[in-house]
């Protein structure tokens, strides 16, 4: 009998243990790396999309699933239409299907990262229908949207000829507050803008004596080190079963403070783990729980402040992505511990009390 965890909060209130350590030595844990495929020439950076000049462009060698994240300096806005300007050459590189997302989270995604550090809401996905003529502005694309956002993510889902292009490119882009390109222009030349690609290449590797298992061995004299640096992490499956995480703590490694994690994203899943060691860690369906910044202590082998996790859902496995550190090419920490509540399968008496025994019996 497999419990569906929609009753998690109720079961916790009925007597399951609170504040337990969820990780123990011997739990299944693997290293992952998820470096983005995003890459652009220095003279064709994403800010060229907003410079108002039709003789410059943004080009990304990541091709499909690359794009940009932009934060308007004017603040929160409601976007209802968009226009695109084609670049100077090779029509095959033009975006075909495009998706636009919005968020009110602070942007912690890194330039040339995966662009997934924030909670993004899909505004619209559409065929951009870009003209074949070069350096030409498209007809406005309208979309139904009444929500205000502080940042936008534009993804090039496909290209006009992805098989024949070596990159994606666009000359100019603009969002408007009204339909048909009317209203206020939302984006300006001084706005913060970064490149991303949701496709990843794994760069994860580690020394045998500094494997992920040393991060949960209870010994601050050992550590987990990953040569991939930022955009590496781990997947762990607590042996105690499904749990609701409520906090975590980390401990700094023995050397090189710039290797200390200072930004993270935490995910959960109830899928069986099929991702391989040192893979991108994306074989499962992961649900983003929380992300944010961390403040590493100066000392070595010293615990960070406990980080609270706002979560009420039970998961059988967790993924912890390190998305920032002090700039060192490596990533390390001595220990990590998740705190929370293991969710036991309810007894027949509990189910009868809840009036759910017949329902669960039918699921046998």
C-alpha positions as CSV (number, residue, x, y, z in Angstrom):
1,X,0.0,0.0,0.0
2,X,1.5,3.3,-1.1
3,X,0.3,6.5,0.7
4,X,-0.5,9.5,-1.3
5,X,0.8,12.5,0.6
6,X,-2.1,15.0,0.2
7,X,-2.7,14.4,4.0
8,X,0.8,15.3,5.0
9,X,0.0,18.3,7.2
10,X,-2.8,16.3,9.0
11,X,-0.7,13.3,9.6
12,X,2.1,15.5,11.0
13,X,-0.3,17.1,13.5
14,X,-1.5,13.7,14.6
15,X,1.8,12.8,16.2
16,X,4.6,12.2,13.8
17,X,8.0,13.3,15.1
18,X,9.1,16.9,14.5
19,X,12.6,18.3,13.9
20,X,14.3,15.0,13.1
21,X,17.6,14.7,11.3
22,X,16.6,13.4,7.9
23,X,20.0,12.4,6.6
24,X,22.2,9.6,8.0
25,X,25.5,8.1,6.9
26,X,24.8,5.4,4.3
27,X,21.9,7.2,2.7
28,X,21.9,6.9,-1.1
29,X,23.6,10.1,-2.4
30,X,25.1,11.0,-5.8
31,X,26.9,14.0,-7.3
32,X,25.3,16.0,-10.1
33,X,26.4,18.8,-12.4
34,X,24.2,20.9,-14.6
35,X,26.3,23.5,-16.4
36,X,24.3,25.4,-18.9
37,X,25.0,25.3,-22.7
38,X,24.5,29.1,-22.8
39,X,27.4,30.9,-24.5
40,X,27.7,34.0,-26.5
41,X,30.4,36.1,-28.2
42,X,31.5,39.1,-26.2
43,X,30.3,41.5,-28.9
44,X,26.9,39.8,-29.2
45,X,25.8,39.8,-25.6
46,X,22.1,40.0,-24.4
47,X,22.2,43.7,-23.6
48,X,22.4,44.3,-27.4
49,X,18.7,43.4,-27.5
50,X,17.9,46.6,-25.6
51,X,20.4,49.1,-27.1
52,X,18.0,50.5,-29.7
53,X,20.5,49.9,-32.5
54,X,19.6,47.6,-35.4
55,X,23.2,47.0,-36.3
56,X,23.9,45.0,-33.1
57,X,22.4,41.6,-32.0
58,X,22.3,39.0,-29.2
59,X,23.6,35.5,-30.3
60,X,23.6,32.4,-28.2
61,X,25.4,29.2,-29.2
62,X,23.0,27.2,-27.0
63,X,20.4,27.4,-29.9
64,X,17.0,25.9,-28.8
65,X,16.0,26.6,-25.2
66,X,18.4,29.5,-24.8
67,X,17.1,33.0,-24.3
68,X,17.4,35.9,-21.8
69,X,16.1,37.2,-18.4
70,X,15.4,40.9,-18.2
71,X,14.5,43.0,-15.1
72,X,13.0,46.4,-16.1
73,X,14.5,49.3,-14.2
74,X,11.1,50.9,-14.2
75,X,9.8,48.3,-11.8
76,X,6.7,46.1,-11.8
77,X,4.7,46.0,-15.1
78,X,1.9,44.2,-16.9
79,X,3.1,43.1,-20.4
80,X,0.4,42.5,-23.1
81,X,2.4,42.5,-26.3
82,X,5.9,42.0,-27.7
83,X,7.8,42.9,-30.9
84,X,11.0,41.3,-32.3
85,X,13.6,42.6,-34.7
86,X,15.4,40.1,-36.9
87,X,19.2,40.0,-36.9
88,X,21.6,40.8,-39.8
89,X,22.2,37.3,-41.2
90,X,21.2,33.6,-41.4
91,X,17.4,33.4,-41.1
92,X,17.8,29.8,-39.9
93,X,18.9,31.2,-36.5
94,X,15.7,33.2,-36.0
95,X,13.5,32.1,-33.1
96,X,10.3,30.3,-34.2
97,X,8.3,29.3,-31.1
98,X,8.9,31.6,-28.2
99,X,7.7,31.4,-24.5
100,X,7.5,34.4,-22.2
101,X,7.4,34.0,-18.4
102,X,7.2,36.4,-15.5
103,X,8.3,36.3,-11.9
104,X,8.4,38.6,-8.8
105,X,11.3,36.7,-7.3
106,X,14.7,38.4,-7.0
107,X,16.8,37.2,-9.8
108,X,19.5,34.9,-8.5
109,X,20.1,33.0,-11.8
110,X,23.6,33.5,-13.1
111,X,24.6,34.8,-16.5
112,X,24.9,31.8,-18.8
113,X,23.2,29.7,-16.2
114,X,20.1,27.5,-16.6
115,X,17.7,30.4,-15.7
116,X,15.8,28.1,-13.3
117,X,16.6,29.6,-9.9
118,X,13.3,31.6,-9.8
119,X,9.7,30.6,-9.8
120,X,8.5,31.4,-13.3
121,X,4.9,31.7,-14.4
122,X,4.1,31.2,-18.1
123,X,2.5,34.2,-19.7
124,X,2.3,33.0,-23.3
125,X,3.9,30.6,-25.8
126,X,3.5,31.4,-29.5
127,X,5.0,31.3,-33.0
128,X,6.8,34.6,-33.2
129,X,6.2,34.6,-37.0
130,X,9.4,36.6,-37.7
131,X,9.8,38.1,-41.2
132,X,12.4,36.7,-43.5
133,X,13.8,40.2,-44.2
134,X,16.8,41.0,-42.1
135,X,16.9,43.9,-39.6
136,X,13.1,44.0,-39.7
137,X,10.7,44.5,-36.9
138,X,7.9,42.0,-36.6
139,X,4.2,42.7,-36.2
140,X,3.2,42.9,-32.5
141,X,2.4,39.6,-30.8
142,X,-0.5,40.0,-28.3
143,X,-1.1,37.8,-25.3
144,X,-3.7,37.6,-22.6
145,X,-2.1,38.7,-19.3
146,X,-3.3,40.7,-16.3
147,X,-0.5,39.9,-13.9
148,X,2.3,42.3,-12.9
149,X,5.9,41.0,-12.8
150,X,9.2,42.5,-11.9
151,X,11.2,40.3,-14.3
152,X,10.6,38.4,-17.5
153,X,12.2,35.3,-19.1
154,X,12.1,34.8,-22.9
155,X,12.9,31.3,-24.1
156,X,13.6,30.4,-27.7
157,X,11.8,27.1,-27.7
158,X,12.6,26.4,-31.4
159,X,14.4,28.0,-34.3
160,X,13.3,28.4,-38.0
161,X,15.9,25.8,-38.9
162,X,17.5,24.3,-35.8
163,X,19.3,21.6,-37.7
164,X,20.9,24.1,-40.1
165,X,21.8,26.8,-37.5
166,X,24.8,26.9,-35.1
167,X,23.1,29.5,-32.8
168,X,20.0,31.5,-32.0
169,X,20.0,35.2,-32.7
170,X,17.8,38.3,-32.3
171,X,18.6,42.0,-33.0
172,X,16.0,43.8,-30.7
173,X,13.2,43.0,-28.4
174,X,10.5,45.0,-26.6
175,X,7.5,44.5,-24.4
176,X,4.5,46.8,-24.2
177,X,1.9,47.5,-21.6
178,X,-0.9,47.5,-24.2
179,X,-2.1,45.3,-27.0
180,X,-0.8,45.8,-30.5
181,X,2.4,47.4,-29.3
182,X,0.5,50.2,-27.7
183,X,0.9,51.7,-24.2
184,X,4.3,52.1,-22.5
185,X,7.5,50.5,-23.6
186,X,8.5,48.3,-20.7
187,X,12.2,47.6,-21.5
188,X,15.1,50.1,-21.6
189,X,18.8,50.1,-22.5
190,X,19.9,50.2,-18.8
191,X,17.8,47.2,-17.7
192,X,19.6,44.2,-16.1
193,X,19.7,41.4,-18.6
194,X,21.4,38.0,-18.6
195,X,21.7,35.0,-21.0
196,X,20.6,31.5,-20.1
197,X,20.0,28.0,-21.6
198,X,17.8,25.4,-19.8
199,X,19.7,22.6,-21.6
200,X,22.6,21.4,-19.5
201,X,26.0,19.7,-19.8
202,X,27.2,17.9,-16.8
203,X,30.6,19.0,-15.5
204,X,30.5,17.1,-12.2
205,X,33.4,15.1,-10.9
206,X,35.0,14.6,-7.5
207,X,38.1,13.0,-5.9
208,X,37.4,9.5,-4.4
209,X,38.3,10.7,-1.0
210,X,35.9,13.7,-1.2
211,X,32.8,12.0,-2.6
212,X,29.2,13.2,-1.8
213,X,28.8,10.6,1.0
214,X,31.4,12.5,3.1
215,X,28.9,15.4,3.3
216,X,26.5,13.2,5.4
217,X,29.0,11.1,7.4
218,X,28.8,13.2,10.5
219,X,32.5,14.1,10.4
220,X,33.4,17.8,9.8
221,X,37.0,16.7,9.1
222,X,35.9,15.2,5.8
223,X,34.1,17.0,2.9
224,X,32.4,16.8,-0.5
225,X,34.3,18.6,-3.2
226,X,33.2,18.9,-6.8
227,X,35.5,20.0,-9.6
228,X,32.6,21.5,-11.5
229,X,32.3,24.4,-9.1
230,X,29.0,26.3,-9.4
231,X,26.1,24.5,-10.8
232,X,26.9,21.2,-9.1
233,X,25.3,19.6,-6.1
234,X,23.8,16.2,-5.1
235,X,20.7,14.0,-5.0
236,X,20.0,12.2,-1.7
237,X,17.3,9.7,-0.7
238,X,16.8,9.5,3.1
239,X,16.7,5.9,4.2
240,X,13.9,6.8,6.7
241,X,11.4,7.2,3.9
242,X,9.2,10.1,2.8
243,X,9.7,13.3,4.8
244,X,8.7,16.9,5.0
245,X,11.9,19.1,5.1
246,X,11.6,22.2,7.3
247,X,15.3,23.4,7.6
248,X,18.9,22.6,6.7
249,X,22.3,23.4,8.0
250,X,25.7,23.2,6.3
251,X,29.3,23.2,7.5
252,X,32.2,24.8,5.7
253,X,35.0,22.7,4.3
254,X,38.6,22.7,5.5
255,X,40.2,25.2,3.0
256,X,39.7,27.8,0.3
257,X,36.7,29.9,1.5
258,X,35.8,31.0,-2.1
259,X,34.6,27.4,-2.7
260,X,31.9,27.8,0.0
261,X,28.3,27.7,-1.4
262,X,26.5,31.1,-1.1
263,X,23.4,30.4,-3.2
264,X,21.2,27.3,-3.6
265,X,18.0,25.8,-5.0
266,X,16.3,22.9,-3.3
267,X,14.0,20.4,-5.1
268,X,12.0,17.3,-4.1
269,X,10.6,14.3,-5.9
270,X,8.6,11.1,-5.3
271,X,10.0,9.5,-8.4
272,X,12.5,6.6,-8.2
273,X,16.0,8.0,-8.7
274,X,17.4,7.0,-12.1
275,X,19.9,9.8,-12.6
276,X,23.5,8.5,-12.8
277,X,26.4,9.7,-10.7
278,X,27.9,12.9,-12.2
279,X,25.0,13.3,-14.6
280,X,22.8,16.4,-14.9
281,X,20.4,15.0,-12.3
282,X,17.4,15.7,-14.5
283,X,16.0,12.2,-15.1
284,X,13.3,12.7,-12.5
285,X,10.4,15.1,-12.2
286,X,11.7,17.7,-9.7
287,X,9.5,20.1,-7.8
288,X,11.2,23.4,-6.8
289,X,10.8,23.8,-3.0
290,X,12.9,26.9,-2.3
291,X,16.0,28.8,-3.4
292,X,18.0,31.6,-1.9
293,X,21.3,33.0,-0.8
294,X,23.5,31.8,2.0
295,X,26.0,33.6,4.3
296,X,29.1,31.3,4.7
297,X,30.9,31.8,8.1
298,X,34.5,32.8,7.9
299,X,35.9,29.8,9.8
300,X,36.7,26.4,8.5
301,X,34.7,23.5,9.7
302,X,32.1,26.0,11.0
303,X,28.3,25.6,10.7
304,X,26.2,28.1,8.7
305,X,23.1,29.5,10.4
306,X,20.2,27.1,10.0
307,X,18.2,27.9,6.9
308,X,14.4,27.5,7.3
309,X,12.5,25.8,4.5
310,X,8.8,26.8,3.8
311,X,7.4,23.4,2.8
312,X,4.5,21.2,3.7
313,X,4.8,18.4,1.1
314,X,6.5,15.1,1.7
315,X,9.2,13.8,-0.7
316,X,11.2,10.6,-0.9
317,X,14.3,12.3,-2.4
318,X,15.8,15.7,-2.5
319,X,18.1,17.6,-5.0
320,X,20.4,20.3,-3.7
321,X,21.9,22.6,-6.4
322,X,24.7,24.9,-5.5
323,X,24.2,27.9,-7.8
324,X,26.7,30.3,-6.3
325,X,30.0,30.5,-4.4
326,X,32.9,32.9,-3.8
327,X,34.2,32.5,-7.4
328,X,36.5,29.5,-6.9
329,X,36.4,27.0,-9.8
330,X,35.6,24.2,-7.2
331,X,32.7,23.7,-4.8
332,X,33.0,22.2,-1.3
333,X,31.3,21.7,2.0
334,X,32.1,19.5,5.0
335,X,28.6,18.5,6.1
336,X,24.9,19.1,5.3
337,X,21.9,18.0,7.4
338,X,18.2,18.3,6.5
339,X,15.8,18.6,9.4
340,X,12.1,17.8,9.3
341,X,9.5,15.1,9.8
342,X,9.4,11.6,8.5
343,X,5.9,10.6,7.5
344,X,4.9,7.1,8.6
345,X,2.3,5.1,6.8
346,X,-0.8,5.5,8.8
347,X,-2.2,2.6,10.8
348,X,-5.7,1.1,10.1
349,X,-6.8,2.8,13.3
350,X,-5.7,6.2,12.0
351,X,-7.4,5.7,8.7
352,X,-10.6,4.6,10.4
353,X,-10.5,7.7,12.6
354,X,-10.1,9.8,9.5
355,X,-12.9,8.0,7.7
356,X,-10.6,6.9,4.9
357,X,-10.1,3.2,5.4
358,X,-12.4,2.1,2.6
359,X,-10.6,4.5,0.2
360,X,-7.1,3.2,1.0
361,X,-8.3,-0.4,0.9
362,X,-9.4,0.1,-2.7
363,X,-5.9,1.2,-3.6
364,X,-4.3,-2.1,-2.5
